[in-house]
Amino acid sequence: MPIEDFADFLTGNVPEGRIAELGIGFQFKVALRLKELGYDVLAVDWNPASVERARELGINAVRDDLFAPNLELYRGVKALYSVRPSPEIVKPILELGRKLSVPVYILPLTGDAMPRGMRLVNFRGLAIYAKDI
């Protein structure tokens, strides 16, 4: 169950177009796979070094604070996703999805608790949490 399988899950649930990875950090495999599959990926992180590295890899990346997001950055996004987000940014991610009226998909670190109201999906052995609009 490679992490890239999360990209395959997303392609089965999100129409092609613009999709945003929140809190990308230095884990670029899912974003690069989605890009290969024809998606317009927007990588978002607060860390300028992470944003710069994503850009070096050819990923459209921006710096944003998920606790006070710039909603204009997310114009046209069809879904939000996050790979192993730190627990403190999960609620802001869900709130952003609510504000944008788009679904949210989270692949948590094993053992991280997810908020109530999220649907658990097992995809090729990956525990993915979904919050539909």
LUMTIMAR-172489 format. One record per residue (C-alpha): y negated, z, x. Coordinates in steps of 0.5 Angstrom, whole numbers, padded with zeros to 4 digits, always signed. Layout:
REM residues N
YZX...
REM end
This chain:
REM residues 133
+0000+0000+0000-0006-0002+0004-0013-0001+0002-0014-0008+0001-0010-0008-0005-0016-0004-0008-0019-0011-0007-0013-0014-0011-0014-0009-0017-0022-0010-0017-0021-0018-0018-0016-0017-0024-0021-0012-0027-0028-0015-0025-0030-0022-0027-0032-0026-0021-0040-0025-0019-0044-0019-0016-0040-0012-0014-0043-0006-0011-0039-0002-0006-0042+0005-0006-0042+0009+0000-0039+0004+0005-0039+0008+0011-0035+0004+0017-0029+0002+0012-0030-0005+0011-0024-0008+0009-0024-0008+0002-0031-0011+0002-0029-0016+0007-0023-0018+0002-0027-0019-0004-0032-0023+0000-0026-0028+0002-0024-0028-0006-0031-0031-0008-0034-0024-0010-0042-0023-0008-0041-0016-0005-0047-0011-0004-0045-0006+0001-0049+0001+0000-0050+0007+0004-0055+0012+0007-0053+0011+0014-0057+0005+0017-0052+0005+0023-0047+0003+0017-0051-0002+0014-0053-0005+0020-0045-0006+0022-0044-0009+0015-0049-0014+0016-0046-0016+0023-0040-0017+0019-0043-0022+0014-0043-0017+0009-0050-0016+0005-0052-0009+0006-0057-0005+0004-0059+0003+0005-0060+0007-0001-0060+0014-0004-0055+0015-0009-0058+0021-0011-0065+0017-0013-0062+0010-0013-0067+0004-0013-0064+0001-0019-0067-0006-0017-0062-0007-0012-0056-0007-0017-0059-0013-0021-0053-0017-0024-0048-0012-0021-0042-0013-0026-0038-0007-0023-0039-0001-0018-0033+0001-0013-0032+0007-0008-0027+0008-0003-0026+0015-0001-0033+0017-0003-0035+0024-0001-0034+0029-0007-0042+0030-0007-0043+0023-0009-0038+0022-0014-0042+0024-0020-0048+0020-0018-0044+0014-0017-0042+0015-0024-0049+0016-0027-0051+0010-0023-0045+0006-0027-0048+0009-0034-0055+0007-0032-0053+0000-0031-0048+0000-0036-0042-0003-0032-0035+0000-0030-0034+0004-0024-0028+0004-0020-0026+0010-0015-0021+0010-0010-0021+0017-0008-0018+0021-0002-0012+0024-0003-0013+0031-0006-0020+0030-0008-0021+0032-0016-0024+0027-0020-0029+0029-0026-0026+0029-0033-0026+0023-0037-0024+0018-0032-0018+0014-0033-0012+0014-0027-0009+0008-0026-0003+0007-0021-0004+0000-0017+0001-0001-0012+0002+0006-0010-0006+0007-0010-0009+0012-0015-0015+0009-0017-0020+0012-0022-0024+0008-0027-0030+0009-0032-0031+0004-0037-0037+0003-0040
REM end
